[in-house]
Every structure is written in structure tokens, then in C-alpha cells.
Amino acid sequence: MTISGVAAGVPFTALPPANGEAGQLVVTWHMLDAPRTDAAFAAALPMTGVPAWRVHLGLPMCGARMVDGSMDAVVALTSGDPLRDLVDGLTRQALEEFPAALTALRATLPVTDGPIGILGGSLGGLVALRVLTSGTPVAAAALVNPLVRARTYFEVIGREQPTAAREPADELDFVARAAELAMPLLVVSGEHDLPPFRADARALADAAPNAELRTVPGLGHPLAEEPGLERAPQRPTARVVDEALTEWFTRHLA
């Protein structure tokens, strides 16, 4: 059974544990590549075997919050000051709306009040990292092809980072802040992901105290087929990621 709803203004797709009873909570944030909505991310990485509620939150301006029914408004954020508007701005909004959303989820779903699991993919991985360093009690976390350093975004899009962006870029360098990530952390990196992302994934796994790097053969950056807006059949490479996440959270949430 899949539950769709809104928690303090944040759309979500929730999947209950197999027994349907009260349990722990794993919260996720999706990618801007496919799958780029909470519903599509839930289909790509359902983590059915995890004995916890998996709640996939929608990012601002995505899914049910798309502007005029498309992702064009998100794409437009890359044309001006992408660090201020997209990398920092969008992820900051997701971070700021999370506490109220978590409170609403706990009031709505039969979940425990203990430490939670956290998962993020690509830009959603940056949201997850911001939450992980915000003081939220977390039992275990995982990242899939994550954006780990804001500066890497400029490398990927082939633009020079403005001097004025130095301070927020420093704040959003989670390799430099890896000592703050004391929880068990799984970093999943696609064999064919973008080289700067792969290098950052390895650097983060090497620097964080309790991190583990897992490389998925044949996986590029996206986890699903385009357009990545709706639920779709799980790709074989996504199934491998899903199995790794299921094992990780099952072990560390026990």
C-alpha cells in the first residue's frame, strides 16, 4: 500500500513496513535527474524489505509543487546564480521545511519518535547532508550519487564559481565537514556516474568516521528512465542500489 499526502506543506509518498505496524522512519529526498519526484523515487528505491516506514519527500518546485506543471522553473534557476538559487536556495528550503514536515509525519503515521534513517540522491543528497549536520537525531544514513560539494556543481556544468559564492560553497563542502557525520553512512556511487561526483563520493567515504563506499557496476547518474516524473518499473541497476540500501538500513535501524 502506498500513501500519498502532504506534511506541513511538503508532498510525500509513504511506504509502510511489510507488517503495516508502527515502526521506525526512513526519510528520503529525490534527485533532479530521473527519478525527479517523490512518487518516482519511491518506485525506483522502495526498500520493501526494510522494517520501517519509508517516506519520500518532494523537493521544492518538483512533483506536486512544479510550476505550471513542468520542471522548467527549476532549470531556469541554473541560468542566473545557480549556487544562490538552486544549490543553496532549493536545498535550504528543503532543510528549513523538514522539521515541521517530520512533526506532521509523526502525528499522521504510526512511527516511533526515535532516531530516523536518512537517504538522498544527487541534489537530494545535499539536502540529506544538510539535515545530517543540523542536529536531527539520525540512526543511519545513505547517499546515492550525491552532490557532496557545492563547488563540484560548477565543475559539472562547466562554469566558473563566482568569488562571491566562496562562503556558501565552503558551508556546502561536506568532505571538509565530514567529521560532523558520525552516524553510519553508506555512500553509493554509480560506476558510470559523472567523474567529479565519483571523486567526491570516495573522498567523503574516506573522510567520514563511519562511512562505507559501495560502487554499483553499470550505473550512471540517473536511477530511472526519462521523464522520471511518475512511478516506473525498477531498472536493474536501481534494483542493485535498492538491495544495498535495504541491507544497510535493516542492519543499522535494528
N, C-alpha and C positions, 0 to 999 in steps of 0.2 A: 504494500500500500504506500503510495506517495501522497504526501500532504503539501499543498501549496498554500501560502499565506503571506501576510505582511506583519513584521515585528517592528514596532516603533518606526514605521515608515520604510523599512527595508524589506523588499521582497525576498522570500525564501522558498526553497524546496527541501522538504524534510523526509528522511527515510528512517523508519523505526527499526530497532533490532528485531531479529528473527522471532523472538518470543513476544514482541509487542509490548513488553512491560517497561517499567521505569528503569532507567539506566544512565550511564554517563553520556557525555555530549562531545561530538566532534564537529567543529565549525570550519567551513571552507570558504575560500574566495576563488572565483574562476579566473580564467585568462582573458585577455583581449583578443587573442587568436582563438580559433575554434578548439574547444567549446567556449563560447563567449557569453553564456547566460548561466544562471544558477541551475535551470532545468537541464540544459545540455551538459553541464559539468557533472550533475548527479547521474546522468545516464552513462557518461564516459568513465566515471570513477565511483560506482555505487558503494563499494566496500561492504558488500552484503554480509560477509562473514564477521564483521566487527560487532561485538556485543554492546553496541552503543547507538544512540540516535546520531545520524549524520545529517547535519543541517547545512545546506549550501546557500550562502547569502549572495544576493545580486549586488554587483558593484554599481556605484552611481552612474547614471546615463546609459545603463546596459539593461537588456531584457525588458522587464515591465516598465523600466524608467528611461527607455530610449526616447530621444527627442524626435517627434514626428515619425516614429516607427522605424528608425534606422540608426545605424552606428555613425552616420556622417558627422554628428556633433562631436563625437569622441575623436574622430580622425582630424577634425578642424583644430583640436587642441594642440596638435603637433606642428601647426604652421606658424604659430607665434612664438611663445616662450614655453616650450614643451615641459621643461623642468617645473616651472611655476604652476602651469595649468594642468598638466597630465600626471607626470611622475610624482610630484609632491602634492599638487592640488587634489587630484582624484583619490589618491591613496590616503591623504589626510582626512578627507571627508569620510571615507570608509572607516578609518580609525575612530574618528570622533563620534560616528553614529553607532559604533559597535556596543558600548556599554548599555545603552538603552535597549538596543535590539536583544542583547543577551538577557537582560532582565525580563523583557517581554516573552522571549522564548521559554524561559524557566517558569513563567506564570502560565504559559499555554500548553507546554508539552510535559509529559511525565519524566523529567530528567533530574538528576541529582544536582546538588549545589557545590560539589567538589571541583577540583581542577579539571580542566577540559582538554580535549585534543584540538590542535590547530593544523590546518592544511591550506596551502596557497599555491597556485600555478602561475608562472610568468609574472605579470604585474600584480596579480593576486598574491603572489609570493612576497612581494614587497609589503603589501598590506599585512600579511601574516607576520612578517618580521617586525613591523611597527607595533603590532599587538603584542608580540612576544617580549618586546622591550618596554612595554607600557605598565607592567605591574600586574597584569591579569594572571591569576594562578593557572599554570599550564602543566599538565602531566606529561605530554609528549607532543611533538610537532613534526611536520613533514613539509617539504617544498618540492615542487616538480618544475623543472626547467625555469627556476626563479630568476627574477631580476633582483640581484643582491646589492649592486652598487649603482647609484643614480648615474654616475659618470659613464657607465657601460652603455646606457641608453644612447648617449651621444655617439659613442663608437659604432653602435649598431646602425644608427640612421645616417651616419656619415656627416655629422655636423660638429662644429667646434663648440665646446662648452663655454658659455659666456663667463667672463670674470665675475660678474655679479652673482652667478649661480654657485660660487665656491662654497658658501656657508651651508645652504641646504644640501648640496652634494656631499659635504662632509658628514652631515647628520644622517644621510641616507647611504652610508657606506657601512654595510653590516659585516664585512670582513674585518674592518677596523674595530667594529663594536662586538666582535664575536665572543669576547669574554662575558658579555651580558646574556649569552644564550646558553644557560647552564642545563636546560632540560634535555632529555633525549631528543635528538634531531636527526631525521632522515632526509638526506638531500638526493633527490632522484634527478639524474641528468641523462638526456637522450644522446645516444651515440652520434646522431647527426644534428643535434641542436647547434645553434649559432656558436662559433668558437669562443667569442667573448663570454657568453653565458656559461659555457662549459668550463672555461678557466676560472670564472668566479665561483662556480659550484664547487670545484675542487678546492679552491682557496678557502672557502667558508667551511667546508668539511674538515680541512686540515686545522683550521684555527679555532673552531668552536670546541668546548671541552668534551661534550658527549655526542659528537656528530658522527654520522656514518654516510659515506657516499656510495650510491648504487647506480651503475651505468646500465641503461636499457638498450640492447642492440636493436638497430634499425629504427629507433625513434628519433624523429626530427623535433621541431619546436611544438607544433600543434598536437593535440591529442585526439582530435576528431576531424571529420571531413567538413569542408565548407558547405553551407554558410555557417554552421555551428551555432545556430540560434535555437533550434528545437532539439528534443530528445532524438537520438540516432543510435543505430546499432553500435556496439562497442568494437573498436578496431583491435586487431590482435596485439599491437604494441601497447595500447591503453590497457588491455587485459593484463599484461605483464606488470605495468605500473600499479594497477588495481590490486593485484595479488601481493605485491611488495608492501603497499600501504596497509592492506588488510592484516598481513602478518605483523607489521610494525605496531599498529595501534592495538591489535589484540594482545600483543605481548606487553606493551607499556601501559595500557589502561587497566590491566588486570589488577 
